[in-house]
Amino acid sequence: MAASKILWFIVWLIILIIFSFWIATFLAFFYIILYPITVCIPDIAVVTDFLLKCIQFPKYCAENMIAGTPLF
């Protein structure tokens, strides 16, 4: 049991470092630009909500890394 958690810790750490920081950094720019526009155009709130989820992806990875949860 503990060995599998260590393995999943390493997998989540790799995902965190290689993918999630880059995705969150790239999409944060678009979120910052589009979020104030949602006051004028409420329909793009769906897009900004999705971008916010993507920006929070590093937190999701870190939580799963600490818990040692499997990907699937």
N, CA, C, O and CB atoms as a CASP TS submission, in Angstrom:
PFRMAT TS
TARGET T0000
AUTHOR 0000-0000-0000
METHOD Language model
MODEL 1
PARENT N/A
ATOM      1  N   MET     1       0.830  -1.197   0.000  1.00  0.00           N
ATOM      2  CA  MET     1       0.000   0.000   0.000  1.00  0.00           C
ATOM      3  C   MET     1       0.868   1.251   0.000  1.00  0.00           C
ATOM      4  O   MET     1       0.620   2.173  -0.776  1.00  0.00           O
ATOM      5  CB  MET     1      -0.941   0.004   1.210  1.00  0.00           C
ATOM      6  N   ALA     2       1.865   1.294   0.846  1.00  0.00           N
ATOM      7  CA  ALA     2       2.710   2.486   0.931  1.00  0.00           C
ATOM      8  C   ALA     2       3.557   2.656  -0.318  1.00  0.00           C
ATOM      9  O   ALA     2       3.842   3.781  -0.728  1.00  0.00           O
ATOM     10  CB  ALA     2       3.608   2.416   2.160  1.00  0.00           C
ATOM     11  N   ALA     3       3.961   1.548  -0.925  1.00  0.00           N
ATOM     12  CA  ALA     3       4.777   1.638  -2.140  1.00  0.00           C
ATOM     13  C   ALA     3       3.971   2.221  -3.295  1.00  0.00           C
ATOM     14  O   ALA     3       4.502   2.976  -4.109  1.00  0.00           O
ATOM     15  CB  ALA     3       5.323   0.254  -2.525  1.00  0.00           C
ATOM     16  N   SER     4       2.695   1.873  -3.365  1.00  0.00           N
ATOM     17  CA  SER     4       1.870   2.421  -4.443  1.00  0.00           C
ATOM     18  C   SER     4       1.634   3.915  -4.245  1.00  0.00           C
ATOM     19  O   SER     4       1.573   4.666  -5.218  1.00  0.00           O
ATOM     20  CB  SER     4       0.527   1.680  -4.520  1.00  0.00           C
ATOM     21  N   LYS     5       1.501   4.348  -3.002  1.00  0.00           N
ATOM     22  CA  LYS     5       1.327   5.786  -2.738  1.00  0.00           C
ATOM     23  C   LYS     5       2.579   6.562  -3.106  1.00  0.00           C
ATOM     24  O   LYS     5       2.494   7.688  -3.597  1.00  0.00           O
ATOM     25  CB  LYS     5       0.980   6.027  -1.260  1.00  0.00           C
ATOM     26  N   ILE     6       3.737   5.968  -2.874  1.00  0.00           N
ATOM     27  CA  ILE     6       4.989   6.630  -3.258  1.00  0.00           C
ATOM     28  C   ILE     6       5.076   6.747  -4.771  1.00  0.00           C
ATOM     29  O   ILE     6       5.512   7.772  -5.296  1.00  0.00           O
ATOM     30  CB  ILE     6       6.209   5.857  -2.709  1.00  0.00           C
ATOM     31  N   LEU     7       4.661   5.694  -5.472  1.00  0.00           N
ATOM     32  CA  LEU     7       4.664   5.727  -6.937  1.00  0.00           C
ATOM     33  C   LEU     7       3.727   6.813  -7.456  1.00  0.00           C
ATOM     34  O   LEU     7       4.099   7.580  -8.345  1.00  0.00           O
ATOM     35  CB  LEU     7       4.256   4.358  -7.507  1.00  0.00           C
ATOM     36  N   TRP     8       2.515   6.882  -6.909  1.00  0.00           N
ATOM     37  CA  TRP     8       1.562   7.902  -7.351  1.00  0.00           C
ATOM     38  C   TRP     8       2.006   9.300  -6.951  1.00  0.00           C
ATOM     39  O   TRP     8       1.714  10.267  -7.655  1.00  0.00           O
ATOM     40  CB  TRP     8       0.184   7.618  -6.777  1.00  0.00           C
ATOM     41  N   PHE     9       2.708   9.417  -5.832  1.00  0.00           N
ATOM     42  CA  PHE     9       3.295  10.697  -5.442  1.00  0.00           C
ATOM     43  C   PHE     9       4.256  11.178  -6.521  1.00  0.00           C
ATOM     44  O   PHE     9       4.229  12.346  -6.910  1.00  0.00           O
ATOM     45  CB  PHE     9       4.023  10.576  -4.084  1.00  0.00           C
ATOM     46  N   ILE    10       5.100  10.280  -7.000  1.00  0.00           N
ATOM     47  CA  ILE    10       6.081  10.638  -8.031  1.00  0.00           C
ATOM     48  C   ILE    10       5.387  10.993  -9.343  1.00  0.00           C
ATOM     49  O   ILE    10       5.773  11.949 -10.015  1.00  0.00           O
ATOM     50  CB  ILE    10       7.074   9.484  -8.255  1.00  0.00           C
ATOM     51  N   VAL    11       4.361  10.220  -9.707  1.00  0.00           N
ATOM     52  CA  VAL    11       3.620  10.510 -10.946  1.00  0.00           C
ATOM     53  C   VAL    11       2.973  11.885 -10.873  1.00  0.00           C
ATOM     54  O   VAL    11       3.077  12.669 -11.816  1.00  0.00           O
ATOM     55  CB  VAL    11       2.543   9.432 -11.205  1.00  0.00           C
ATOM     56  N   TRP    12       2.304  12.189  -9.760  1.00  0.00           N
ATOM     57  CA  TRP    12       1.651  13.493  -9.604  1.00  0.00           C
ATOM     58  C   TRP    12       2.669  14.623  -9.556  1.00  0.00           C
ATOM     59  O   TRP    12       2.399  15.720 -10.045  1.00  0.00           O
ATOM     60  CB  TRP    12       0.797  13.512  -8.338  1.00  0.00           C
ATOM     61  N   LEU    13       3.832  14.369  -8.975  1.00  0.00           N
ATOM     62  CA  LEU    13       4.884  15.382  -8.940  1.00  0.00           C
ATOM     63  C   LEU    13       5.381  15.703 -10.344  1.00  0.00           C
ATOM     64  O   LEU    13       5.607  16.868 -10.674  1.00  0.00           O
ATOM     65  CB  LEU    13       6.048  14.913  -8.065  1.00  0.00           C
ATOM     66  N   ILE    14       5.550  14.681 -11.163  1.00  0.00           N
ATOM     67  CA  ILE    14       5.979  14.898 -12.549  1.00  0.00           C
ATOM     68  C   ILE    14       4.928  15.693 -13.309  1.00  0.00           C
ATOM     69  O   ILE    14       5.260  16.624 -14.043  1.00  0.00           O
ATOM     70  CB  ILE    14       6.245  13.553 -13.257  1.00  0.00           C
ATOM     71  N   ILE    15       3.664  15.331 -13.139  1.00  0.00           N
ATOM     72  CA  ILE    15       2.583  16.073 -13.804  1.00  0.00           C
ATOM     73  C   ILE    15       2.554  17.516 -13.314  1.00  0.00           C
ATOM     74  O   ILE    15       2.357  18.441 -14.102  1.00  0.00           O
ATOM     75  CB  ILE    15       1.213  15.396 -13.550  1.00  0.00           C
ATOM     76  N   LEU    16       2.749  17.702 -12.028  1.00  0.00           N
ATOM     77  CA  LEU    16       2.740  19.047 -11.448  1.00  0.00           C
ATOM     78  C   LEU    16       3.847  19.908 -12.042  1.00  0.00           C
ATOM     79  O   LEU    16       3.605  21.045 -12.445  1.00  0.00           O
ATOM     80  CB  LEU    16       2.893  18.974  -9.925  1.00  0.00           C
ATOM     81  N   ILE    17       5.043  19.376 -12.094  1.00  0.00           N
ATOM     82  CA  ILE    17       6.184  20.166 -12.560  1.00  0.00           C
ATOM     83  C   ILE    17       6.165  20.364 -14.070  1.00  0.00           C
ATOM     84  O   ILE    17       6.389  21.474 -14.552  1.00  0.00           O
ATOM     85  CB  ILE    17       7.485  19.499 -12.148  1.00  0.00           C
ATOM     86  N   ILE    18       5.901  19.302 -14.816  1.00  0.00           N
ATOM     87  CA  ILE    18       6.024  19.380 -16.273  1.00  0.00           C
ATOM     88  C   ILE    18       4.809  20.030 -16.926  1.00  0.00           C
ATOM     89  O   ILE    18       4.963  20.832 -17.847  1.00  0.00           O
ATOM     90  CB  ILE    18       6.229  17.996 -16.849  1.00  0.00           C
ATOM     91  N   PHE    19       3.615  19.700 -16.468  1.00  0.00           N
ATOM     92  CA  PHE    19       2.426  20.156 -17.182  1.00  0.00           C
ATOM     93  C   PHE    19       1.647  21.268 -16.487  1.00  0.00           C
ATOM     94  O   PHE    19       1.372  22.307 -17.088  1.00  0.00           O
ATOM     95  CB  PHE    19       1.525  19.010 -17.399  1.00  0.00           C
ATOM     96  N   SER    20       1.295  21.052 -15.230  1.00  0.00           N
ATOM     97  CA  SER    20       0.287  21.920 -14.622  1.00  0.00           C
ATOM     98  C   SER    20       0.747  23.360 -14.426  1.00  0.00           C
ATOM     99  O   SER    20      -0.046  24.282 -14.613  1.00  0.00           O
ATOM    100  CB  SER    20      -0.125  21.357 -13.304  1.00  0.00           C
ATOM    101  N   PHE    21       1.995  23.576 -14.057  1.00  0.00           N
ATOM    102  CA  PHE    21       2.466  24.956 -13.897  1.00  0.00           C
ATOM    103  C   PHE    21       2.442  25.701 -15.229  1.00  0.00           C
ATOM    104  O   PHE    21       2.069  26.873 -15.286  1.00  0.00           O
ATOM    105  CB  PHE    21       3.886  24.973 -13.310  1.00  0.00           C
ATOM    106  N   TRP    22       2.838  25.019 -16.289  1.00  0.00           N
ATOM    107  CA  TRP    22       2.863  25.664 -17.605  1.00  0.00           C
ATOM    108  C   TRP    22       1.452  25.962 -18.104  1.00  0.00           C
ATOM    109  O   TRP    22       1.196  27.037 -18.647  1.00  0.00           O
ATOM    110  CB  TRP    22       3.599  24.779 -18.618  1.00  0.00           C
ATOM    111  N   ILE    23       0.550  25.022 -17.920  1.00  0.00           N
ATOM    112  CA  ILE    23      -0.839  25.228 -18.342  1.00  0.00           C
ATOM    113  C   ILE    23      -1.463  26.384 -17.567  1.00  0.00           C
ATOM    114  O   ILE    23      -2.095  27.260 -18.157  1.00  0.00           O
ATOM    115  CB  ILE    23      -1.668  23.940 -18.141  1.00  0.00           C
ATOM    116  N   ALA    24      -1.289  26.387 -16.263  1.00  0.00           N
ATOM    117  CA  ALA    24      -1.876  27.439 -15.430  1.00  0.00           C
ATOM    118  C   ALA    24      -1.289  28.805 -15.759  1.00  0.00           C
ATOM    119  O   ALA    24      -2.016  29.797 -15.812  1.00  0.00           O
ATOM    120  CB  ALA    24      -1.662  27.126 -13.952  1.00  0.00           C
ATOM    121  N   THR    25       0.004  28.862 -15.976  1.00  0.00           N
ATOM    122  CA  THR    25       0.642  30.140 -16.301  1.00  0.00           C
ATOM    123  C   THR    25       0.159  30.675 -17.638  1.00  0.00           C
ATOM    124  O   THR    25      -0.120  31.867 -17.764  1.00  0.00           O
ATOM    125  CB  THR    25       2.160  29.989 -16.322  1.00  0.00           C
ATOM    126  N   PHE    26       0.059  29.811 -18.631  1.00  0.00           N
ATOM    127  CA  PHE    26      -0.373  30.231 -19.962  1.00  0.00           C
ATOM    128  C   PHE    26      -1.826  30.701 -19.955  1.00  0.00           C
ATOM    129  O   PHE    26      -2.144  31.734 -20.544  1.00  0.00           O
ATOM    130  CB  PHE    26      -0.199  29.088 -20.959  1.00  0.00           C
ATOM    131  N   LEU    27      -2.701  29.959 -19.301  1.00  0.00           N
ATOM    132  CA  LEU    27      -4.125  30.291 -19.328  1.00  0.00           C
ATOM    133  C   LEU    27      -4.507  31.410 -18.372  1.00  0.00           C
ATOM    134  O   LEU    27      -5.583  31.992 -18.507  1.00  0.00           O
ATOM    135  CB  LEU    27      -4.931  29.075 -19.006  1.00  0.00           C
ATOM    136  N   ALA    28      -3.659  31.719 -17.420  1.00  0.00           N
ATOM    137  CA  ALA    28      -3.954  32.819 -16.495  1.00  0.00           C
ATOM    138  C   ALA    28      -4.056  34.147 -17.233  1.00  0.00           C
ATOM    139  O   ALA    28      -4.868  34.997 -16.866  1.00  0.00           O
ATOM    140  CB  ALA    28      -2.876  32.908 -15.409  1.00  0.00           C
ATOM    141  N   PHE    29      -3.249  34.334 -18.261  1.00  0.00           N
ATOM    142  CA  PHE    29      -3.311  35.565 -19.050  1.00  0.00           C
ATOM    143  C   PHE    29      -4.701  35.743 -19.653  1.00  0.00           C
ATOM    144  O   PHE    29      -5.286  36.823 -19.562  1.00  0.00           O
ATOM    145  CB  PHE    29      -2.243  35.551 -20.164  1.00  0.00           C
ATOM    146  N   PHE    30      -5.228  34.694 -20.265  1.00  0.00           N
ATOM    147  CA  PHE    30      -6.547  34.784 -20.894  1.00  0.00           C
ATOM    148  C   PHE    30      -7.648  34.971 -19.851  1.00  0.00           C
ATOM    149  O   PHE    30      -8.628  35.674 -20.097  1.00  0.00           O
ATOM    150  CB  PHE    30      -6.823  33.529 -21.728  1.00  0.00           C
ATOM    151  N   TYR    31      -7.486  34.349 -18.700  1.00  0.00           N
ATOM    152  CA  TYR    31      -8.461  34.525 -17.624  1.00  0.00           C
ATOM    153  C   TYR    31      -8.490  35.974 -17.154  1.00  0.00           C
ATOM    154  O   TYR    31      -9.562  36.545 -16.954  1.00  0.00           O
ATOM    155  CB  TYR    31      -8.139  33.593 -16.447  1.00  0.00           C
ATOM    156  N   ILE    32      -7.325  36.562 -16.981  1.00  0.00           N
ATOM    157  CA  ILE    32      -7.243  37.956 -16.525  1.00  0.00           C
ATOM    158  C   ILE    32      -7.864  38.898 -17.547  1.00  0.00           C
ATOM    159  O   ILE    32      -8.519  39.872 -17.175  1.00  0.00           O
ATOM    160  CB  ILE    32      -5.781  38.354 -16.263  1.00  0.00           C
ATOM    161  N   ILE    33      -7.664  38.618 -18.820  1.00  0.00           N
ATOM    162  CA  ILE    33      -8.228  39.471 -19.874  1.00  0.00           C
ATOM    163  C   ILE    33      -9.747  39.299 -19.969  1.00  0.00           C
ATOM    164  O   ILE    33     -10.470  40.287 -20.098  1.00  0.00           O
ATOM    165  CB  ILE    33      -7.574  39.146 -21.233  1.00  0.00           C
ATOM    166  N   LEU    34     -10.230  38.075 -19.906  1.00  0.00           N
ATOM    167  CA  LEU    34     -11.655  37.822 -20.141  1.00  0.00           C
ATOM    168  C   LEU    34     -12.544  38.036 -18.920  1.00  0.00           C
ATOM    169  O   LEU    34     -13.728  38.337 -19.069  1.00  0.00           O
ATOM    170  CB  LEU    34     -11.832  36.427 -20.626  1.00  0.00           C
ATOM    171  N   TYR    35     -12.002  37.888 -17.732  1.00  0.00           N
ATOM    172  CA  TYR    35     -12.840  37.958 -16.534  1.00  0.00           C
ATOM    173  C   TYR    35     -13.571  39.291 -16.377  1.00  0.00           C
ATOM    174  O   TYR    35     -14.759  39.272 -16.056  1.00  0.00           O
ATOM    175  CB  TYR    35     -11.997  37.710 -15.317  1.00  0.00           C
ATOM    176  N   PRO    36     -12.941  40.436 -16.581  1.00  0.00           N
ATOM    177  CA  PRO    36     -13.699  41.691 -16.470  1.00  0.00           C
ATOM    178  C   PRO    36     -14.769  41.847 -17.555  1.00  0.00           C
ATOM    179  O   PRO    36     -15.750  42.565 -17.364  1.00  0.00           O
ATOM    180  CB  PRO    36     -12.746  42.869 -16.535  1.00  0.00           C
ATOM    181  N   ILE    37     -14.581  41.182 -18.675  1.00  0.00           N
ATOM    182  CA  ILE    37     -15.547  41.293 -19.771  1.00  0.00           C
ATOM    183  C   ILE    37     -16.839  40.542 -19.444  1.00  0.00           C
ATOM    184  O   ILE    37     -17.871  40.801 -20.064  1.00  0.00           O
ATOM    185  CB  ILE    37     -14.938  40.752 -21.077  1.00  0.00           C
ATOM    186  N   THR    38     -16.799  39.626 -18.490  1.00  0.00           N
ATOM    187  CA  THR    38     -18.013  38.885 -18.139  1.00  0.00           C
ATOM    188  C   THR    38     -19.104  39.786 -17.573  1.00  0.00           C
ATOM    189  O   THR    38     -20.277  39.411 -17.563  1.00  0.00           O
ATOM    190  CB  THR    38     -17.684  37.798 -17.138  1.00  0.00           C
ATOM    191  N   VAL    39     -18.729  40.962 -17.105  1.00  0.00           N
ATOM    192  CA  VAL    39     -19.737  41.915 -16.629  1.00  0.00           C
ATOM    193  C   VAL    39     -20.581  42.393 -17.802  1.00  0.00           C
ATOM    194  O   VAL    39     -21.795  42.554 -17.673  1.00  0.00           O
ATOM    195  CB  VAL    39     -19.069  43.121 -15.911  1.00  0.00           C
ATOM    196  N   CYS    40     -19.945  42.620 -18.939  1.00  0.00           N
ATOM    197  CA  CYS    40     -20.650  43.098 -20.134  1.00  0.00           C
ATOM    198  C   CYS    40     -21.279  41.955 -20.929  1.00  0.00           C
ATOM    199  O   CYS    40     -22.372  42.097 -21.476  1.00  0.00           O
ATOM    200  CB  CYS    40     -19.694  43.875 -21.028  1.00  0.00           C
ATOM    201  N   ILE    41     -20.585  40.832 -20.986  1.00  0.00           N
ATOM    202  CA  ILE    41     -21.056  39.683 -21.757  1.00  0.00           C
ATOM    203  C   ILE    41     -21.128  38.476 -20.811  1.00  0.00           C
ATOM    204  O   ILE    41     -20.150  37.739 -20.682  1.00  0.00           O
ATOM    205  CB  ILE    41     -20.110  39.390 -22.989  1.00  0.00           C
ATOM    206  N   PRO    42     -22.255  38.269 -20.159  1.00  0.00           N
ATOM    207  CA  PRO    42     -22.349  37.182 -19.172  1.00  0.00           C
ATOM    208  C   PRO    42     -22.193  35.781 -19.766  1.00  0.00           C
ATOM    209  O   PRO    42     -21.887  34.835 -19.040  1.00  0.00           O
ATOM    210  CB  PRO    42     -23.668  37.266 -18.465  1.00  0.00           C
ATOM    211  N   ASP    43     -22.400  35.639 -21.069  1.00  0.00           N
ATOM    212  CA  ASP    43     -22.308  34.314 -21.683  1.00  0.00           C
ATOM    213  C   ASP    43     -20.892  33.744 -21.679  1.00  0.00           C
ATOM    214  O   ASP    43     -20.722  32.528 -21.774  1.00  0.00           O
ATOM    215  CB  ASP    43     -22.815  34.377 -23.096  1.00  0.00           C
ATOM    216  N   ILE    44     -19.882  34.589 -21.572  1.00  0.00           N
ATOM    217  CA  ILE    44     -18.516  34.056 -21.560  1.00  0.00           C
ATOM    218  C   ILE    44     -18.075  33.632 -20.165  1.00  0.00           C
ATOM    219  O   ILE    44     -16.918  33.269 -19.952  1.00  0.00           O
ATOM    220  CB  ILE    44     -17.548  35.090 -22.106  1.00  0.00           C
ATOM    221  N   ALA    45     -19.000  33.681 -19.223  1.00  0.00           N
ATOM    222  CA  ALA    45     -18.683  33.194 -17.874  1.00  0.00           C
ATOM    223  C   ALA    45     -18.358  31.703 -17.897  1.00  0.00           C
ATOM    224  O   ALA    45     -17.594  31.219 -17.062  1.00  0.00           O
ATOM    225  CB  ALA    45     -19.856  33.463 -16.913  1.00  0.00           C
ATOM    226  N   VAL    46     -18.930  30.986 -18.838  1.00  0.00           N
ATOM    227  CA  VAL    46     -18.622  29.559 -18.980  1.00  0.00           C
ATOM    228  C   VAL    46     -17.148  29.376 -19.324  1.00  0.00           C
ATOM    229  O   VAL    46     -16.486  28.478 -18.803  1.00  0.00           O
ATOM    230  CB  VAL    46     -19.514  28.908 -20.068  1.00  0.00           C
ATOM    231  N   VAL    47     -16.645  30.228 -20.197  1.00  0.00           N
ATOM    232  CA  VAL    47     -15.238  30.161 -20.594  1.00  0.00           C
ATOM    233  C   VAL    47     -14.336  30.526 -19.423  1.00  0.00           C
ATOM    234  O   VAL    47     -13.340  29.849 -19.169  1.00  0.00           O
ATOM    235  CB  VAL    47     -14.965  31.095 -21.787  1.00  0.00           C
ATOM    236  N   THR    48     -14.682  31.588 -18.712  1.00  0.00           N
ATOM    237  CA  THR    48     -13.834  31.996 -17.589  1.00  0.00           C
ATOM    238  C   THR    48     -13.880  30.974 -16.448  1.00  0.00           C
ATOM    239  O   THR    48     -12.888  30.790 -15.742  1.00  0.00           O
ATOM    240  CB  THR    48     -14.269  33.374 -17.074  1.00  0.00           C
ATOM    241  N   ASP    49     -15.021  30.313 -16.266  1.00  0.00           N
ATOM    242  CA  ASP    49     -15.091  29.254 -15.256  1.00  0.00           C
ATOM    243  C   ASP    49     -14.170  28.089 -15.619  1.00  0.00           C
ATOM    244  O   ASP    49     -13.501  27.524 -14.754  1.00  0.00           O
ATOM    245  CB  ASP    49     -16.538  28.756 -15.100  1.00  0.00           C
ATOM    246  N   PHE    50     -14.142  27.735 -16.902  1.00  0.00           N
ATOM    247  CA  PHE    50     -13.243  26.677 -17.360  1.00  0.00           C
ATOM    248  C   PHE    50     -11.781  27.090 -17.192  1.00  0.00           C
ATOM    249  O   PHE    50     -10.950  26.289 -16.764  1.00  0.00           O
ATOM    250  CB  PHE    50     -13.529  26.331 -18.829  1.00  0.00           C
ATOM    251  N   LEU    51     -11.473  28.338 -17.529  1.00  0.00           N
ATOM    252  CA  LEU    51     -10.103  28.821 -17.366  1.00  0.00           C
ATOM    253  C   LEU    51      -9.688  28.814 -15.898  1.00  0.00           C
ATOM    254  O   LEU    51      -8.541  28.505 -15.578  1.00  0.00           O
ATOM    255  CB  LEU    51      -9.963  30.232 -17.943  1.00  0.00           C
ATOM    256  N   LEU    52     -10.614  29.152 -15.008  1.00  0.00           N
ATOM    257  CA  LEU    52     -10.308  29.118 -13.580  1.00  0.00           C
ATOM    258  C   LEU    52     -10.001  27.696 -13.117  1.00  0.00           C
ATOM    259  O   LEU    52      -9.086  27.484 -12.321  1.00  0.00           O
ATOM    260  CB  LEU    52     -11.474  29.694 -12.771  1.00  0.00           C
ATOM    261  N   LYS    53     -10.760  26.728 -13.614  1.00  0.00           N
ATOM    262  CA  LYS    53     -10.471  25.327 -13.278  1.00  0.00           C
ATOM    263  C   LYS    53      -9.078  24.932 -13.765  1.00  0.00           C
ATOM    264  O   LYS    53      -8.353  24.217 -13.074  1.00  0.00           O
ATOM    265  CB  LYS    53     -11.536  24.389 -13.895  1.00  0.00           C
ATOM    266  N   CYS    54      -8.711  25.396 -14.946  1.00  0.00           N
ATOM    267  CA  CYS    54      -7.383  25.090 -15.486  1.00  0.00           C
ATOM    268  C   CYS    54      -6.288  25.765 -14.672  1.00  0.00           C
ATOM    269  O   CYS    54      -5.216  25.192 -14.475  1.00  0.00           O
ATOM    270  CB  CYS    54      -7.289  25.526 -16.950  1.00  0.00           C
ATOM    271  N   ILE    55      -6.549  26.966 -14.203  1.00  0.00           N
ATOM    272  CA  ILE    55      -5.565  27.671 -13.383  1.00  0.00           C
ATOM    273  C   ILE    55      -5.400  26.963 -12.035  1.00  0.00           C
ATOM    274  O   ILE    55      -4.317  27.000 -11.452  1.00  0.00           O
ATOM    275  CB  ILE    55      -5.988  29.149 -13.172  1.00  0.00           C
ATOM    276  N   GLN    56      -6.442  26.331 -11.544  1.00  0.00           N
ATOM    277  CA  GLN    56      -6.381  25.614 -10.273  1.00  0.00           C
ATOM    278  C   GLN    56      -5.851  24.186 -10.423  1.00  0.00           C
ATOM    279  O   GLN    56      -5.815  23.441  -9.445  1.00  0.00           O
ATOM    280  CB  GLN    56      -7.753  25.579  -9.640  1.00  0.00           C
ATOM    281  N   PHE    57      -5.443  23.800 -11.616  1.00  0.00           N
ATOM    282  CA  PHE    57      -4.919  22.457 -11.861  1.00  0.00           C
ATOM    283  C   PHE    57      -3.688  22.128 -11.005  1.00  0.00           C
ATOM    284  O   PHE    57      -3.583  20.993 -10.540  1.00  0.00           O
ATOM    285  CB  PHE    57      -4.568  22.310 -13.326  1.00  0.00           C
ATOM    286  N   PRO    58      -2.754  23.059 -10.771  1.00  0.00           N
ATOM    287  CA  PRO    58      -1.635  22.727  -9.872  1.00  0.00           C
ATOM    288  C   PRO    58      -2.084  22.362  -8.455  1.00  0.00           C
ATOM    289  O   PRO    58      -1.488  21.491  -7.821  1.00  0.00           O
ATOM    290  CB  PRO    58      -0.673  23.896  -9.803  1.00  0.00           C
ATOM    291  N   LYS    59      -3.118  23.015  -7.962  1.00  0.00           N
ATOM    292  CA  LYS    59      -3.653  22.677  -6.630  1.00  0.00           C
ATOM    293  C   LYS    59      -4.229  21.266  -6.629  1.00  0.00           C
ATOM    294  O   LYS    59      -4.024  20.505  -5.684  1.00  0.00           O
ATOM    295  CB  LYS    59      -4.740  23.696  -6.199  1.00  0.00           C
ATOM    296  N   TYR    60      -4.942  20.925  -7.682  1.00  0.00           N
ATOM    297  CA  TYR    60      -5.508  19.583  -7.826  1.00  0.00           C
ATOM    298  C   TYR    60      -4.397  18.532  -7.845  1.00  0.00           C
ATOM    299  O   TYR    60      -4.506  17.489  -7.200  1.00  0.00           O
ATOM    300  CB  TYR    60      -6.356  19.489  -9.113  1.00  0.00           C
ATOM    301  N   CYS    61      -3.336  18.816  -8.585  1.00  0.00           N
ATOM    302  CA  CYS    61      -2.200  17.890  -8.647  1.00  0.00           C
ATOM    303  C   CYS    61      -1.531  17.751  -7.286  1.00  0.00           C
ATOM    304  O   CYS    61      -1.186  16.644  -6.871  1.00  0.00           O
ATOM    305  CB  CYS    61      -1.177  18.365  -9.687  1.00  0.00           C
ATOM    306  N   ALA    62      -1.348  18.860  -6.598  1.00  0.00           N
ATOM    307  CA  ALA    62      -0.690  18.816  -5.290  1.00  0.00           C
ATOM    308  C   ALA    62      -1.528  18.051  -4.265  1.00  0.00           C
ATOM    309  O   ALA    62      -0.980  17.299  -3.459  1.00  0.00           O
ATOM    310  CB  ALA    62      -0.419  20.237  -4.787  1.00  0.00           C
ATOM    311  N   GLU    63      -2.844  18.234  -4.287  1.00  0.00           N
ATOM    312  CA  GLU    63      -3.709  17.504  -3.361  1.00  0.00           C
ATOM    313  C   GLU    63      -3.637  16.001  -3.614  1.00  0.00           C
ATOM    314  O   GLU    63      -3.551  15.208  -2.677  1.00  0.00           O
ATOM    315  CB  GLU    63      -5.159  17.990  -3.487  1.00  0.00           C
ATOM    316  N   ASN    64      -3.674  15.617  -4.892  1.00  0.00           N
ATOM    317  CA  ASN    64      -3.596  14.198  -5.226  1.00  0.00           C
ATOM    318  C   ASN    64      -2.207  13.633  -4.960  1.00  0.00           C
ATOM    319  O   ASN    64      -2.066  12.457  -4.626  1.00  0.00           O
ATOM    320  CB  ASN    64      -3.972  13.981  -6.682  1.00  0.00           C
ATOM    321  N   MET    65      -1.195  14.458  -5.106  1.00  0.00           N
ATOM    322  CA  MET    65       0.169  14.028  -4.824  1.00  0.00           C
ATOM    323  C   MET    65       0.317  13.702  -3.339  1.00  0.00           C
ATOM    324  O   MET    65       0.885  12.670  -2.982  1.00  0.00           O
ATOM    325  CB  MET    65       1.183  15.117  -5.244  1.00  0.00           C
ATOM    326  N   ILE    66      -0.187  14.571  -2.483  1.00  0.00           N
ATOM    327  CA  ILE    66      -0.084  14.347  -1.042  1.00  0.00           C
ATOM    328  C   ILE    66      -0.928  13.142  -0.606  1.00  0.00           C
ATOM    329  O   ILE    66      -0.516  12.375   0.264  1.00  0.00           O
ATOM    330  CB  ILE    66      -0.525  15.606  -0.276  1.00  0.00           C
ATOM    331  N   ALA    67      -2.095  12.982  -1.208  1.00  0.00           N
ATOM    332  CA  ALA    67      -2.966  11.863  -0.844  1.00  0.00           C
ATOM    333  C   ALA    67      -2.507  10.545  -1.461  1.00  0.00           C
ATOM    334  O   ALA    67      -2.865   9.475  -0.968  1.00  0.00           O
ATOM    335  CB  ALA    67      -4.392  12.156  -1.272  1.00  0.00           C
ATOM    336  N   GLY    68      -1.717  10.610  -2.537  1.00  0.00           N
ATOM    337  CA  GLY    68      -1.260   9.400  -3.208  1.00  0.00           C
ATOM    338  C   GLY    68      -2.347   8.710  -3.996  1.00  0.00           C
ATOM    339  O   GLY    68      -2.333   7.487  -4.136  1.00  0.00           O
ATOM    340  N   THR    69      -3.292   9.480  -4.513  1.00  0.00           N
ATOM    341  CA  THR    69      -4.398   8.888  -5.260  1.00  0.00           C
ATOM    342  C   THR    69      -3.961   8.528  -6.675  1.00  0.00           C
ATOM    343  O   THR    69      -3.159   9.240  -7.279  1.00  0.00           O
ATOM    344  CB  THR    69      -5.593   9.849  -5.303  1.00  0.00           C
ATOM    345  N   PRO    70      -4.486   7.422  -7.207  1.00  0.00           N
ATOM    346  CA  PRO    70      -4.137   7.035  -8.577  1.00  0.00           C
ATOM    347  C   PRO    70      -4.795   7.947  -9.605  1.00  0.00           C
ATOM    348  O   PRO    70      -5.763   8.644  -9.303  1.00  0.00           O
ATOM    349  CB  PRO    70      -4.544   5.588  -8.836  1.00  0.00           C
ATOM    350  N   LEU    71      -4.261   7.934 -10.816  1.00  0.00           N
ATOM    351  CA  LEU    71      -4.807   8.780 -11.878  1.00  0.00           C
ATOM    352  C   LEU    71      -6.217   8.356 -12.265  1.00  0.00           C
ATOM    353  O   LEU    71      -7.082   9.206 -12.475  1.00  0.00           O
ATOM    354  CB  LEU    71      -3.902   8.742 -13.103  1.00  0.00           C
ATOM    355  N   PHE    72      -6.456   7.065 -12.360  1.00  0.00           N
ATOM    356  CA  PHE    72      -7.755   6.577 -12.820  1.00  0.00           C
ATOM    357  C   PHE    72      -8.407   5.723 -11.768  1.00  0.00           C
ATOM    358  O   PHE    72      -9.512   5.222 -11.978  1.00  0.00           O
ATOM    359  CB  PHE    72      -7.612   5.791 -14.110  1.00  0.00           C
TER
END
